Amino acid sequence: MKQIDTYSYQCGVIDCFNEMVKAGMKHIALAHPCTTKENRDSYIPFVNAITNKYQTHYYLDDDPLITDLFPYSLNRNTYNIIFYKEKKYIEEYITLKERKKQSILNHQYHQSRIEIAYAFGHLLSYSDSIIEQYIQTNNEKEDDEGEI
């Protein structure tokens, strides 16, 4: 089997997710997280071309939202690109990040963590049953103060 380099693979993922966002199959889509800002930013020329092709937009996220939906090690201390078509969805994402931050500061994260994870899953256009499955099988969750 022919080897595919990492950059080309990631570009394929980015293309696929943007087509899904354009088609309305996903409200937002996440590129695979990068461990450095420089690595993430190396994709920006391709991202500009592909978002132009699909009439979508992107948001550079230097502090990704961590929820019970995914193992924290996937997104902790990473840099990501979020794709969206309608501005309201990226605004919802930013608001959700702030909601989590405030719930931690107010020592109420334990009360809202499931709601936040579900809201994030819905932004990703996941069904409730898939969200529940992801949460139940996630063995890397933050504590009730948002700590790892």
Backbone as ProteinMPNN parsed JSONL, in Angstrom:
{"seq_chain_A": "MKQIDTYSYQCGVIDCFNEMVKAGMKHIALAHPCTTKENRDSYIPFVNAITNKYQTHYYLDDDPLITDLFPYSLNRNTYNIIFYKEKKYIEEYITLKERKKQSILNHQYHQSRIEIAYAFGHLLSYSDSIIEQYIQTNNEKEDDEGEI", "coords_chain_A": {"N_chain_A": [[0.842, -1.18, 0.0], [0.511, 2.228, -0.785], [2.207, 4.828, 0.915], [0.819, 7.551, 2.703], [1.525, 10.876, 3.213], [1.499, 12.839, 6.251], [0.665, 15.55, 6.07], [-0.791, 15.624, 3.626], [-2.809, 13.781, 4.232], [-4.142, 15.126, 6.343], [-5.069, 17.341, 4.907], [-6.94, 16.089, 3.281], [-8.822, 15.321, 5.215], [-9.641, 17.855, 6.06], [-10.802, 18.828, 3.69], [-12.946, 17.001, 3.378], [-14.469, 17.474, 5.743], [-15.216, 20.136, 5.323], [-16.832, 19.896, 3.067], [-18.925, 18.49, 4.235], [-19.855, 20.376, 6.093], [-20.667, 22.429, 4.357], [-22.768, 21.097, 3.077], [-24.584, 21.001, 5.086], [-24.585, 18.922, 6.856], [-23.127, 18.98, 9.151], [-22.912, 21.308, 11.829], [-20.644, 22.514, 12.891], [-17.234, 21.61, 12.334], [-14.33, 19.881, 13.344], [-10.941, 20.171, 12.647], [-8.213, 17.82, 12.757], [-6.545, 17.984, 15.855], [-3.552, 19.909, 16.418], [-0.246, 19.718, 17.719], [1.383, 21.906, 17.891], [1.27, 25.448, 17.358], [2.505, 26.365, 15.059], [2.507, 24.108, 13.408], [-0.272, 23.74, 13.039], [-0.841, 26.184, 11.761], [0.475, 25.822, 9.379], [-1.301, 24.67, 7.678], [-2.99, 26.647, 6.844], [-2.837, 28.003, 4.245], [-3.954, 25.972, 2.569], [-6.413, 25.657, 3.867], [-7.567, 28.182, 3.434], [-7.976, 28.033, 0.65], [-9.734, 25.822, 0.469], [-11.947, 26.516, 2.053], [-12.821, 28.652, 0.592], [-13.567, 27.322, -1.737], [-15.761, 25.769, -0.818], [-17.419, 27.664, 0.253], [-17.345, 28.101, 3.038], [-16.303, 28.847, 6.434], [-13.585, 29.509, 8.739], [-12.218, 29.098, 12.027], [-9.599, 29.827, 14.135], [-8.512, 28.039, 16.81], [-6.937, 28.365, 19.75], [-7.188, 27.378, 22.234], [-8.741, 24.839, 22.786], [-12.08, 23.622, 23.459], [-12.631, 21.547, 26.153], [-14.432, 18.762, 26.993], [-16.569, 16.233, 28.47], [-17.076, 14.722, 26.291], [-14.959, 13.871, 24.629], [-11.792, 12.203, 25.156], [-9.63, 14.001, 27.278], [-6.937, 14.172, 26.591], [-6.832, 14.299, 23.837], [-7.296, 16.924, 23.046], [-6.177, 18.69, 24.861], [-3.873, 21.264, 25.426], [-3.491, 21.803, 22.696], [-3.816, 22.927, 19.26], [-6.3, 24.085, 17.099], [-8.446, 23.969, 14.182], [-11.553, 25.17, 13.392], [-14.359, 24.54, 11.456], [-17.078, 26.119, 9.834], [-20.317, 27.119, 8.591], [-22.386, 28.905, 9.08], [-22.349, 31.86, 10.94], [-23.548, 31.936, 13.448], [-23.112, 29.462, 14.612], [-20.367, 29.256, 15.239], [-20.282, 31.287, 17.039], [-21.917, 30.198, 19.023], [-20.241, 28.14, 19.855], [-18.069, 29.593, 20.949], [-19.411, 30.916, 22.992], [-20.159, 28.684, 24.489], [-17.662, 27.792, 25.39], [-17.052, 29.923, 27.09], [-19.141, 29.659, 28.901], [-18.452, 27.246, 30.143], [-16.03, 28.033, 31.33], [-16.944, 30.004, 33.145], [-18.601, 28.425, 34.756], [-16.737, 26.816, 36.018], [-15.235, 28.746, 37.414], [-17.21, 29.574, 39.172], [-17.509, 27.356, 40.679], [-19.338, 25.411, 39.789], [-19.187, 23.56, 37.849], [-19.533, 20.807, 38.062], [-22.269, 20.593, 38.054], [-23.042, 21.376, 35.52], [-21.59, 20.071, 33.592], [-22.399, 17.829, 32.001], [-24.472, 18.919, 30.462], [-22.99, 20.805, 29.043], [-21.269, 19.151, 27.578], [-23.185, 17.817, 26.001], [-24.226, 20.013, 24.574], [-21.976, 20.732, 23.094], [-21.652, 18.389, 21.597], [-24.031, 18.531, 20.101], [-23.483, 20.816, 18.567], [-21.559, 19.709, 16.962], [-23.186, 18.189, 15.502], [-24.005, 15.671, 16.339], [-26.063, 12.901, 17.285], [-28.223, 12.436, 20.166], [-27.92, 9.845, 21.189], [-25.406, 9.063, 20.228], [-23.8, 10.992, 21.439], [-24.182, 10.3, 24.137], [-23.03, 7.745, 24.093], [-20.336, 8.392, 23.491], [-19.681, 9.899, 25.807], [-20.039, 7.966, 27.829], [-18.083, 6.082, 27.192], [-15.748, 7.441, 27.437], [-12.792, 7.545, 29.105], [-11.091, 9.424, 30.087], [-11.621, 11.981, 31.756], [-12.081, 15.326, 32.962], [-11.867, 16.596, 36.354], [-14.418, 17.784, 38.686], [-13.736, 20.419, 38.869], [-12.681, 21.133, 36.526], [-10.13, 20.285, 36.183], [-7.334, 18.287, 35.222]], "CA_chain_A": [[0.0, 0.0, 0.0], [1.269, 3.47, -0.867], [2.18, 5.644, 2.127], [0.273, 8.9, 2.577], [2.171, 11.745, 4.194], [0.582, 13.417, 7.231], [0.093, 16.797, 5.571], [-1.807, 15.294, 2.618], [-3.927, 13.148, 4.932], [-4.892, 16.178, 7.049], [-5.771, 18.132, 3.891], [-8.11, 15.294, 2.899], [-9.785, 15.452, 6.31], [-10.148, 19.23, 6.0], [-11.688, 18.885, 2.53], [-14.156, 16.224, 3.683], [-15.276, 18.164, 6.751], [-15.805, 21.338, 4.738], [-17.943, 19.474, 2.226], [-20.022, 18.146, 5.148], [-20.386, 21.631, 6.637], [-21.392, 23.087, 3.266], [-23.998, 20.344, 2.816], [-25.477, 21.09, 6.238], [-24.542, 17.693, 7.644], [-22.51, 19.344, 10.425], [-22.917, 22.746, 12.12], [-19.218, 22.809, 12.946], [-16.376, 20.43, 12.204], [-12.996, 20.11, 13.886], [-9.78, 19.52, 12.041], [-7.481, 17.091, 13.787], [-5.739, 18.934, 16.623], [-2.106, 19.952, 16.207], [0.473, 19.92, 18.983], [1.998, 23.236, 17.894], [0.601, 26.469, 16.566], [3.182, 26.407, 13.761], [1.993, 22.987, 12.611], [-1.653, 24.079, 12.664], [-0.83, 27.299, 10.823], [1.003, 25.374, 8.089], [-2.453, 24.266, 6.869], [-3.832, 27.803, 6.524], [-3.008, 28.216, 2.798], [-4.924, 24.995, 2.057], [-7.705, 25.987, 4.476], [-8.119, 29.323, 2.696], [-8.454, 27.553, -0.65], [-10.855, 24.886, 0.587], [-13.125, 27.234, 2.556], [-13.3, 29.425, -0.554], [-14.233, 26.359, -2.627], [-17.033, 25.309, -0.249], [-18.126, 28.803, 0.862], [-17.394, 27.92, 4.483], [-15.411, 29.736, 7.179], [-12.81, 28.805, 9.75], [-11.861, 29.77, 13.272], [-8.397, 29.249, 14.729], [-8.755, 27.856, 18.238], [-5.689, 28.111, 20.481], [-7.548, 26.838, 23.544], [-9.947, 24.065, 22.468], [-13.037, 23.235, 24.487], [-12.493, 20.189, 26.687], [-15.654, 18.298, 27.659], [-16.615, 14.786, 28.686], [-17.354, 14.078, 25.013], [-13.74, 13.246, 24.116], [-10.687, 12.148, 26.116], [-8.971, 15.306, 27.339], [-5.612, 14.148, 25.964], [-6.956, 14.595, 22.408], [-7.378, 18.361, 22.787], [-5.459, 19.486, 25.862], [-2.631, 21.886, 24.956], [-3.405, 21.658, 21.242], [-4.288, 24.04, 18.433], [-7.234, 23.473, 16.169], [-9.19, 24.77, 13.214], [-12.969, 24.804, 13.408], [-15.019, 24.939, 10.218], [-18.502, 26.399, 10.007], [-20.934, 27.843, 7.482], [-23.162, 30.011, 9.64], [-21.648, 32.527, 12.044], [-24.191, 31.65, 14.737], [-22.582, 28.233, 15.206], [-19.079, 29.525, 15.887], [-20.627, 32.104, 18.21], [-22.378, 29.247, 20.048], [-19.048, 27.455, 20.362], [-17.336, 30.537, 21.804], [-20.258, 31.092, 24.183], [-20.066, 27.447, 25.269], [-16.364, 27.833, 26.067], [-17.176, 30.895, 28.181], [-20.039, 29.056, 29.898], [-17.657, 26.289, 30.914], [-15.088, 28.806, 32.143], [-17.679, 30.615, 34.253], [-19.082, 27.379, 35.676], [-15.574, 26.407, 36.812], [-14.939, 29.845, 38.343], [-18.283, 29.601, 40.176], [-17.537, 26.026, 41.308], [-20.589, 24.771, 39.399], [-18.967, 22.722, 36.67], [-20.11, 19.478, 38.293], [-23.706, 20.658, 37.756], [-23.327, 21.696, 34.122], [-20.658, 19.414, 32.671], [-23.108, 16.974, 31.035], [-25.155, 19.825, 29.541], [-21.969, 21.396, 28.174], [-20.845, 18.099, 26.651], [-24.27, 17.619, 25.035], [-24.282, 21.192, 23.702], [-20.851, 20.597, 22.175], [-22.008, 17.312, 20.678], [-25.059, 19.015, 19.176], [-22.795, 21.682, 17.608], [-20.893, 18.802, 16.028], [-24.301, 17.516, 14.814], [-24.148, 14.295, 16.809], [-27.343, 12.56, 17.914], [-28.13, 12.229, 21.619], [-27.411, 8.496, 21.497], [-23.966, 9.057, 19.975], [-23.199, 11.794, 22.515], [-24.203, 9.459, 25.334], [-22.03, 6.696, 23.899], [-19.006, 9.004, 23.651], [-19.474, 10.247, 27.217], [-19.929, 6.737, 28.62], [-16.852, 5.34, 26.896], [-14.595, 8.313, 27.673], [-12.135, 7.237, 30.38], [-10.21, 10.537, 30.429], [-12.455, 13.151, 32.02], [-11.625, 16.287, 33.962], [-12.616, 16.526, 37.601], [-15.511, 18.754, 38.743], [-13.182, 21.773, 38.819], [-12.085, 21.309, 35.223], [-8.713, 19.934, 36.271], [-6.963, 16.997, 34.678]], "C_chain_A": [[0.885, 1.24, 0.0], [1.114, 4.271, 0.42], [1.64, 7.039, 1.817], [0.941, 9.76, 3.64], [1.111, 12.434, 5.054], [-0.097, 14.676, 6.708], [-1.031, 16.51, 4.568], [-3.036, 14.652, 3.257], [-4.794, 14.205, 5.609], [-5.663, 17.057, 6.063], [-7.013, 17.394, 3.404], [-9.21, 15.376, 3.945], [-10.45, 16.826, 6.249], [-11.135, 19.379, 4.841], [-13.017, 18.194, 2.835], [-15.053, 16.96, 4.671], [-15.908, 19.428, 6.191], [-16.949, 21.003, 3.795], [-19.158, 19.134, 3.097], [-20.668, 19.396, 5.733], [-21.203, 22.352, 5.562], [-22.742, 22.419, 3.029], [-24.992, 20.401, 3.97], [-25.511, 19.841, 7.084], [-23.939, 17.941, 9.027], [-22.6, 20.855, 10.594], [-21.488, 23.264, 12.182], [-18.47, 21.491, 12.758], [-14.989, 20.816, 12.679], [-11.956, 19.423, 13.019], [-9.127, 18.686, 13.131], [-6.592, 18.072, 14.538], [-4.245, 18.794, 16.322], [-1.416, 20.261, 17.53], [1.205, 21.255, 19.046], [1.177, 24.178, 17.021], [1.194, 26.524, 15.157], [2.675, 25.284, 12.849], [0.578, 23.28, 12.135], [-1.655, 25.15, 11.575], [-0.266, 26.913, 9.454], [-0.121, 24.951, 7.138], [-3.263, 25.453, 6.354], [-3.914, 28.085, 5.024], [-4.017, 27.236, 2.179], [-6.32, 25.305, 2.586], [-8.35, 27.165, 3.753], [-8.692, 28.884, 1.351], [-9.712, 26.705, -0.504], [-12.108, 25.573, 1.125], [-13.691, 28.146, 1.465], [-14.086, 28.513, -1.505], [-15.633, 26.0, -2.127], [-17.889, 26.432, 0.351], [-18.373, 28.59, 2.359], [-16.39, 28.887, 5.114], [-14.615, 28.895, 8.173], [-12.461, 29.727, 10.908], [-10.643, 29.047, 13.832], [-8.577, 29.221, 16.24], [-7.454, 27.453, 18.926], [-5.932, 27.508, 21.858], [-8.834, 26.021, 23.389], [-10.797, 23.712, 23.695], [-12.818, 21.776, 24.865], [-13.808, 19.859, 27.394], [-15.548, 16.793, 27.868], [-16.867, 14.019, 27.385], [-16.153, 13.295, 24.484], [-12.69, 13.165, 25.216], [-9.908, 13.465, 26.102], [-7.615, 15.314, 26.654], [-5.669, 14.434, 24.461], [-6.857, 16.088, 22.115], [-6.601, 19.236, 23.77], [-4.126, 19.971, 25.283], [-2.419, 21.692, 23.459], [-3.949, 22.917, 20.567], [-5.154, 23.432, 17.343], [-7.795, 24.493, 15.195], [-10.619, 24.247, 13.229], [-13.611, 25.37, 12.137], [-16.506, 25.116, 10.479], [-19.015, 27.138, 8.777], [-21.657, 29.08, 7.999], [-22.471, 30.549, 10.895], [-22.24, 32.168, 13.409], [-23.592, 30.407, 15.403], [-21.214, 28.447, 15.842], [-19.298, 30.419, 17.102], [-21.127, 31.218, 19.352], [-21.2, 28.522, 20.674], [-18.29, 28.355, 21.325], [-18.108, 30.785, 23.094], [-20.184, 29.865, 25.083], [-18.741, 27.367, 26.021], [-16.42, 28.78, 27.269], [-18.084, 30.346, 29.284], [-19.284, 28.053, 30.769], [-16.705, 27.028, 31.849], [-15.78, 29.411, 33.366], [-18.179, 29.571, 35.254], [-17.944, 26.869, 36.554], [-15.257, 27.481, 37.844], [-15.961, 29.915, 39.477], [-18.444, 28.278, 40.912], [-18.852, 25.296, 41.041], [-20.425, 23.847, 38.197], [-19.583, 21.339, 36.852], [-21.593, 19.446, 37.956], [-23.996, 20.837, 36.272], [-22.49, 20.915, 33.115], [-21.348, 18.542, 31.624], [-23.837, 17.835, 30.004], [-24.17, 20.442, 28.555], [-21.491, 20.372, 27.156], [-21.919, 17.844, 25.587], [-24.368, 18.795, 24.068], [-23.152, 21.151, 22.678], [-21.144, 19.509, 21.134], [-23.051, 17.746, 19.666], [-24.46, 19.982, 18.151], [-22.068, 20.86, 16.549], [-21.893, 17.961, 15.227], [-24.405, 16.035, 15.142], [-25.536, 14.093, 17.405], [-27.129, 12.369, 19.416], [-27.557, 10.851, 21.951], [-25.905, 8.405, 21.252], [-23.241, 9.855, 21.054], [-23.108, 10.962, 23.785], [-23.139, 8.363, 25.248], [-20.612, 7.245, 24.094], [-18.709, 9.319, 25.112], [-19.239, 8.996, 28.057], [-18.617, 5.996, 28.39], [-15.583, 6.177, 27.096], [-14.011, 8.037, 29.059], [-11.148, 8.31, 30.81], [-11.034, 11.806, 30.593], [-11.799, 14.034, 33.07], [-12.391, 16.027, 35.263], [-13.679, 17.64, 37.59], [-15.039, 20.207, 38.767], [-12.498, 22.042, 37.478], [-10.602, 20.998, 35.184], [-8.495, 18.52, 35.744], [-6.306, 16.154, 35.756]], "O_chain_A": [[1.892, 1.29, 0.706], [0.011, 4.381, 0.955], [1.971, 7.628, 0.788], [0.927, 9.42, 4.823], [-0.034, 12.593, 4.631], [-1.303, 14.851, 6.885], [-2.107, 17.099, 4.662], [-4.168, 14.945, 2.871], [-6.017, 14.195, 5.475], [-6.785, 17.473, 6.352], [-8.037, 18.024, 3.142], [-10.389, 15.487, 3.608], [-11.669, 16.942, 6.372], [-12.19, 19.994, 5.001], [-14.085, 18.748, 2.576], [-16.262, 17.059, 4.46], [-17.037, 19.759, 6.555], [-17.931, 21.741, 3.726], [-20.29, 19.455, 2.735], [-21.891, 19.467, 5.854], [-22.305, 22.83, 5.833], [-23.744, 23.099, 2.805], [-26.115, 19.909, 3.852], [-26.378, 19.705, 7.948], [-24.212, 17.194, 9.967], [-22.395, 21.604, 9.639], [-21.159, 24.303, 11.609], [-19.009, 20.41, 12.994], [-14.527, 21.933, 12.448], [-12.079, 18.24, 12.698], [-9.457, 18.835, 14.308], [-5.947, 18.914, 13.914], [-3.752, 17.709, 16.014], [-1.956, 20.99, 18.362], [1.604, 21.695, 20.124], [0.492, 23.763, 16.086], [0.468, 26.709, 14.18], [2.445, 25.499, 11.659], [0.264, 23.09, 10.961], [-2.382, 25.038, 10.588], [-0.508, 27.612, 8.471], [0.087, 24.881, 5.926], [-4.139, 25.276, 5.508], [-5.009, 28.392, 4.552], [-4.841, 27.634, 1.355], [-7.299, 25.226, 1.844], [-9.552, 27.146, 3.489], [-9.776, 29.32, 0.964], [-10.656, 26.86, -1.28], [-13.217, 25.248, 0.7], [-14.897, 28.386, 1.418], [-15.14, 28.896, -2.012], [-16.58, 25.934, -2.912], [-18.963, 26.172, 0.894], [-19.459, 28.861, 2.871], [-15.716, 29.645, 4.415], [-14.928, 27.729, 8.416], [-12.419, 30.95, 10.778], [-10.643, 27.826, 13.986], [-8.772, 30.26, 16.87], [-6.936, 26.356, 18.717], [-4.985, 27.166, 22.567], [-9.901, 26.464, 23.813], [-10.289, 23.532, 24.802], [-12.82, 20.889, 24.011], [-14.242, 20.588, 28.285], [-14.559, 16.166, 27.488], [-16.869, 12.788, 27.388], [-16.306, 12.193, 23.957], [-12.7, 13.991, 26.129], [-9.569, 13.979, 25.036], [-7.178, 16.362, 26.177], [-4.647, 14.779, 23.869], [-6.384, 16.478, 21.047], [-6.398, 20.422, 23.507], [-3.356, 19.19, 24.726], [-1.299, 21.446, 23.011], [-4.462, 23.829, 21.215], [-4.808, 22.415, 16.743], [-7.64, 25.703, 15.362], [-10.862, 23.048, 13.096], [-13.42, 26.538, 11.799], [-17.113, 24.366, 11.243], [-18.235, 27.711, 8.016], [-21.55, 30.163, 7.424], [-22.07, 29.795, 11.781], [-21.52, 32.103, 14.405], [-23.569, 30.315, 16.631], [-20.931, 27.867, 16.89], [-18.57, 30.313, 18.089], [-20.801, 31.458, 20.514], [-21.165, 28.314, 21.887], [-17.908, 27.916, 22.41], [-17.514, 30.855, 24.17], [-20.149, 29.994, 26.307], [-18.706, 26.921, 27.168], [-15.894, 28.468, 28.337], [-17.817, 30.551, 30.468], [-19.462, 28.02, 31.986], [-16.592, 26.684, 33.025], [-15.265, 29.337, 34.482], [-18.178, 29.814, 36.461], [-18.166, 26.525, 37.715], [-15.035, 27.172, 39.015], [-15.621, 30.272, 40.605], [-19.393, 28.094, 41.675], [-19.412, 24.652, 41.928], [-21.409, 23.408, 37.602], [-20.1, 20.761, 35.895], [-22.125, 18.391, 37.61], [-25.083, 20.488, 35.81], [-22.664, 21.081, 31.908], [-20.921, 18.519, 30.47], [-23.824, 17.524, 28.813], [-24.478, 20.587, 27.372], [-21.325, 20.704, 25.983], [-21.601, 17.677, 24.409], [-24.571, 18.595, 22.871], [-23.358, 21.5, 21.515], [-20.909, 19.699, 19.941], [-22.971, 17.373, 18.495], [-24.872, 19.979, 16.991], [-21.972, 21.263, 15.39], [-21.511, 17.14, 14.394], [-24.843, 15.238, 14.312], [-26.114, 15.024, 17.967], [-26.005, 12.166, 19.876], [-26.786, 10.716, 22.902], [-25.203, 7.73, 22.004], [-22.185, 9.44, 21.53], [-22.063, 10.929, 24.435], [-22.436, 8.093, 26.222], [-19.792, 6.634, 24.779], [-17.614, 9.041, 25.601], [-18.341, 8.97, 28.9], [-18.099, 5.353, 29.303], [-14.472, 5.67, 26.938], [-14.672, 8.272, 30.07], [-10.436, 8.13, 31.797], [-11.132, 12.613, 29.668], [-11.069, 13.563, 33.942], [-13.413, 15.34, 35.278], [-13.819, 18.354, 36.596], [-15.856, 21.125, 38.693], [-11.819, 23.056, 37.314], [-9.899, 21.402, 34.257], [-9.383, 17.672, 35.823], [-5.914, 15.016, 35.497]]}, "name": "protein", "num_of_chains": 1, "seq": "MKQIDTYSYQCGVIDCFNEMVKAGMKHIALAHPCTTKENRDSYIPFVNAITNKYQTHYYLDDDPLITDLFPYSLNRNTYNIIFYKEKKYIEEYITLKERKKQSILNHQYHQSRIEIAYAFGHLLSYSDSIIEQYIQTNNEKEDDEGEI"}
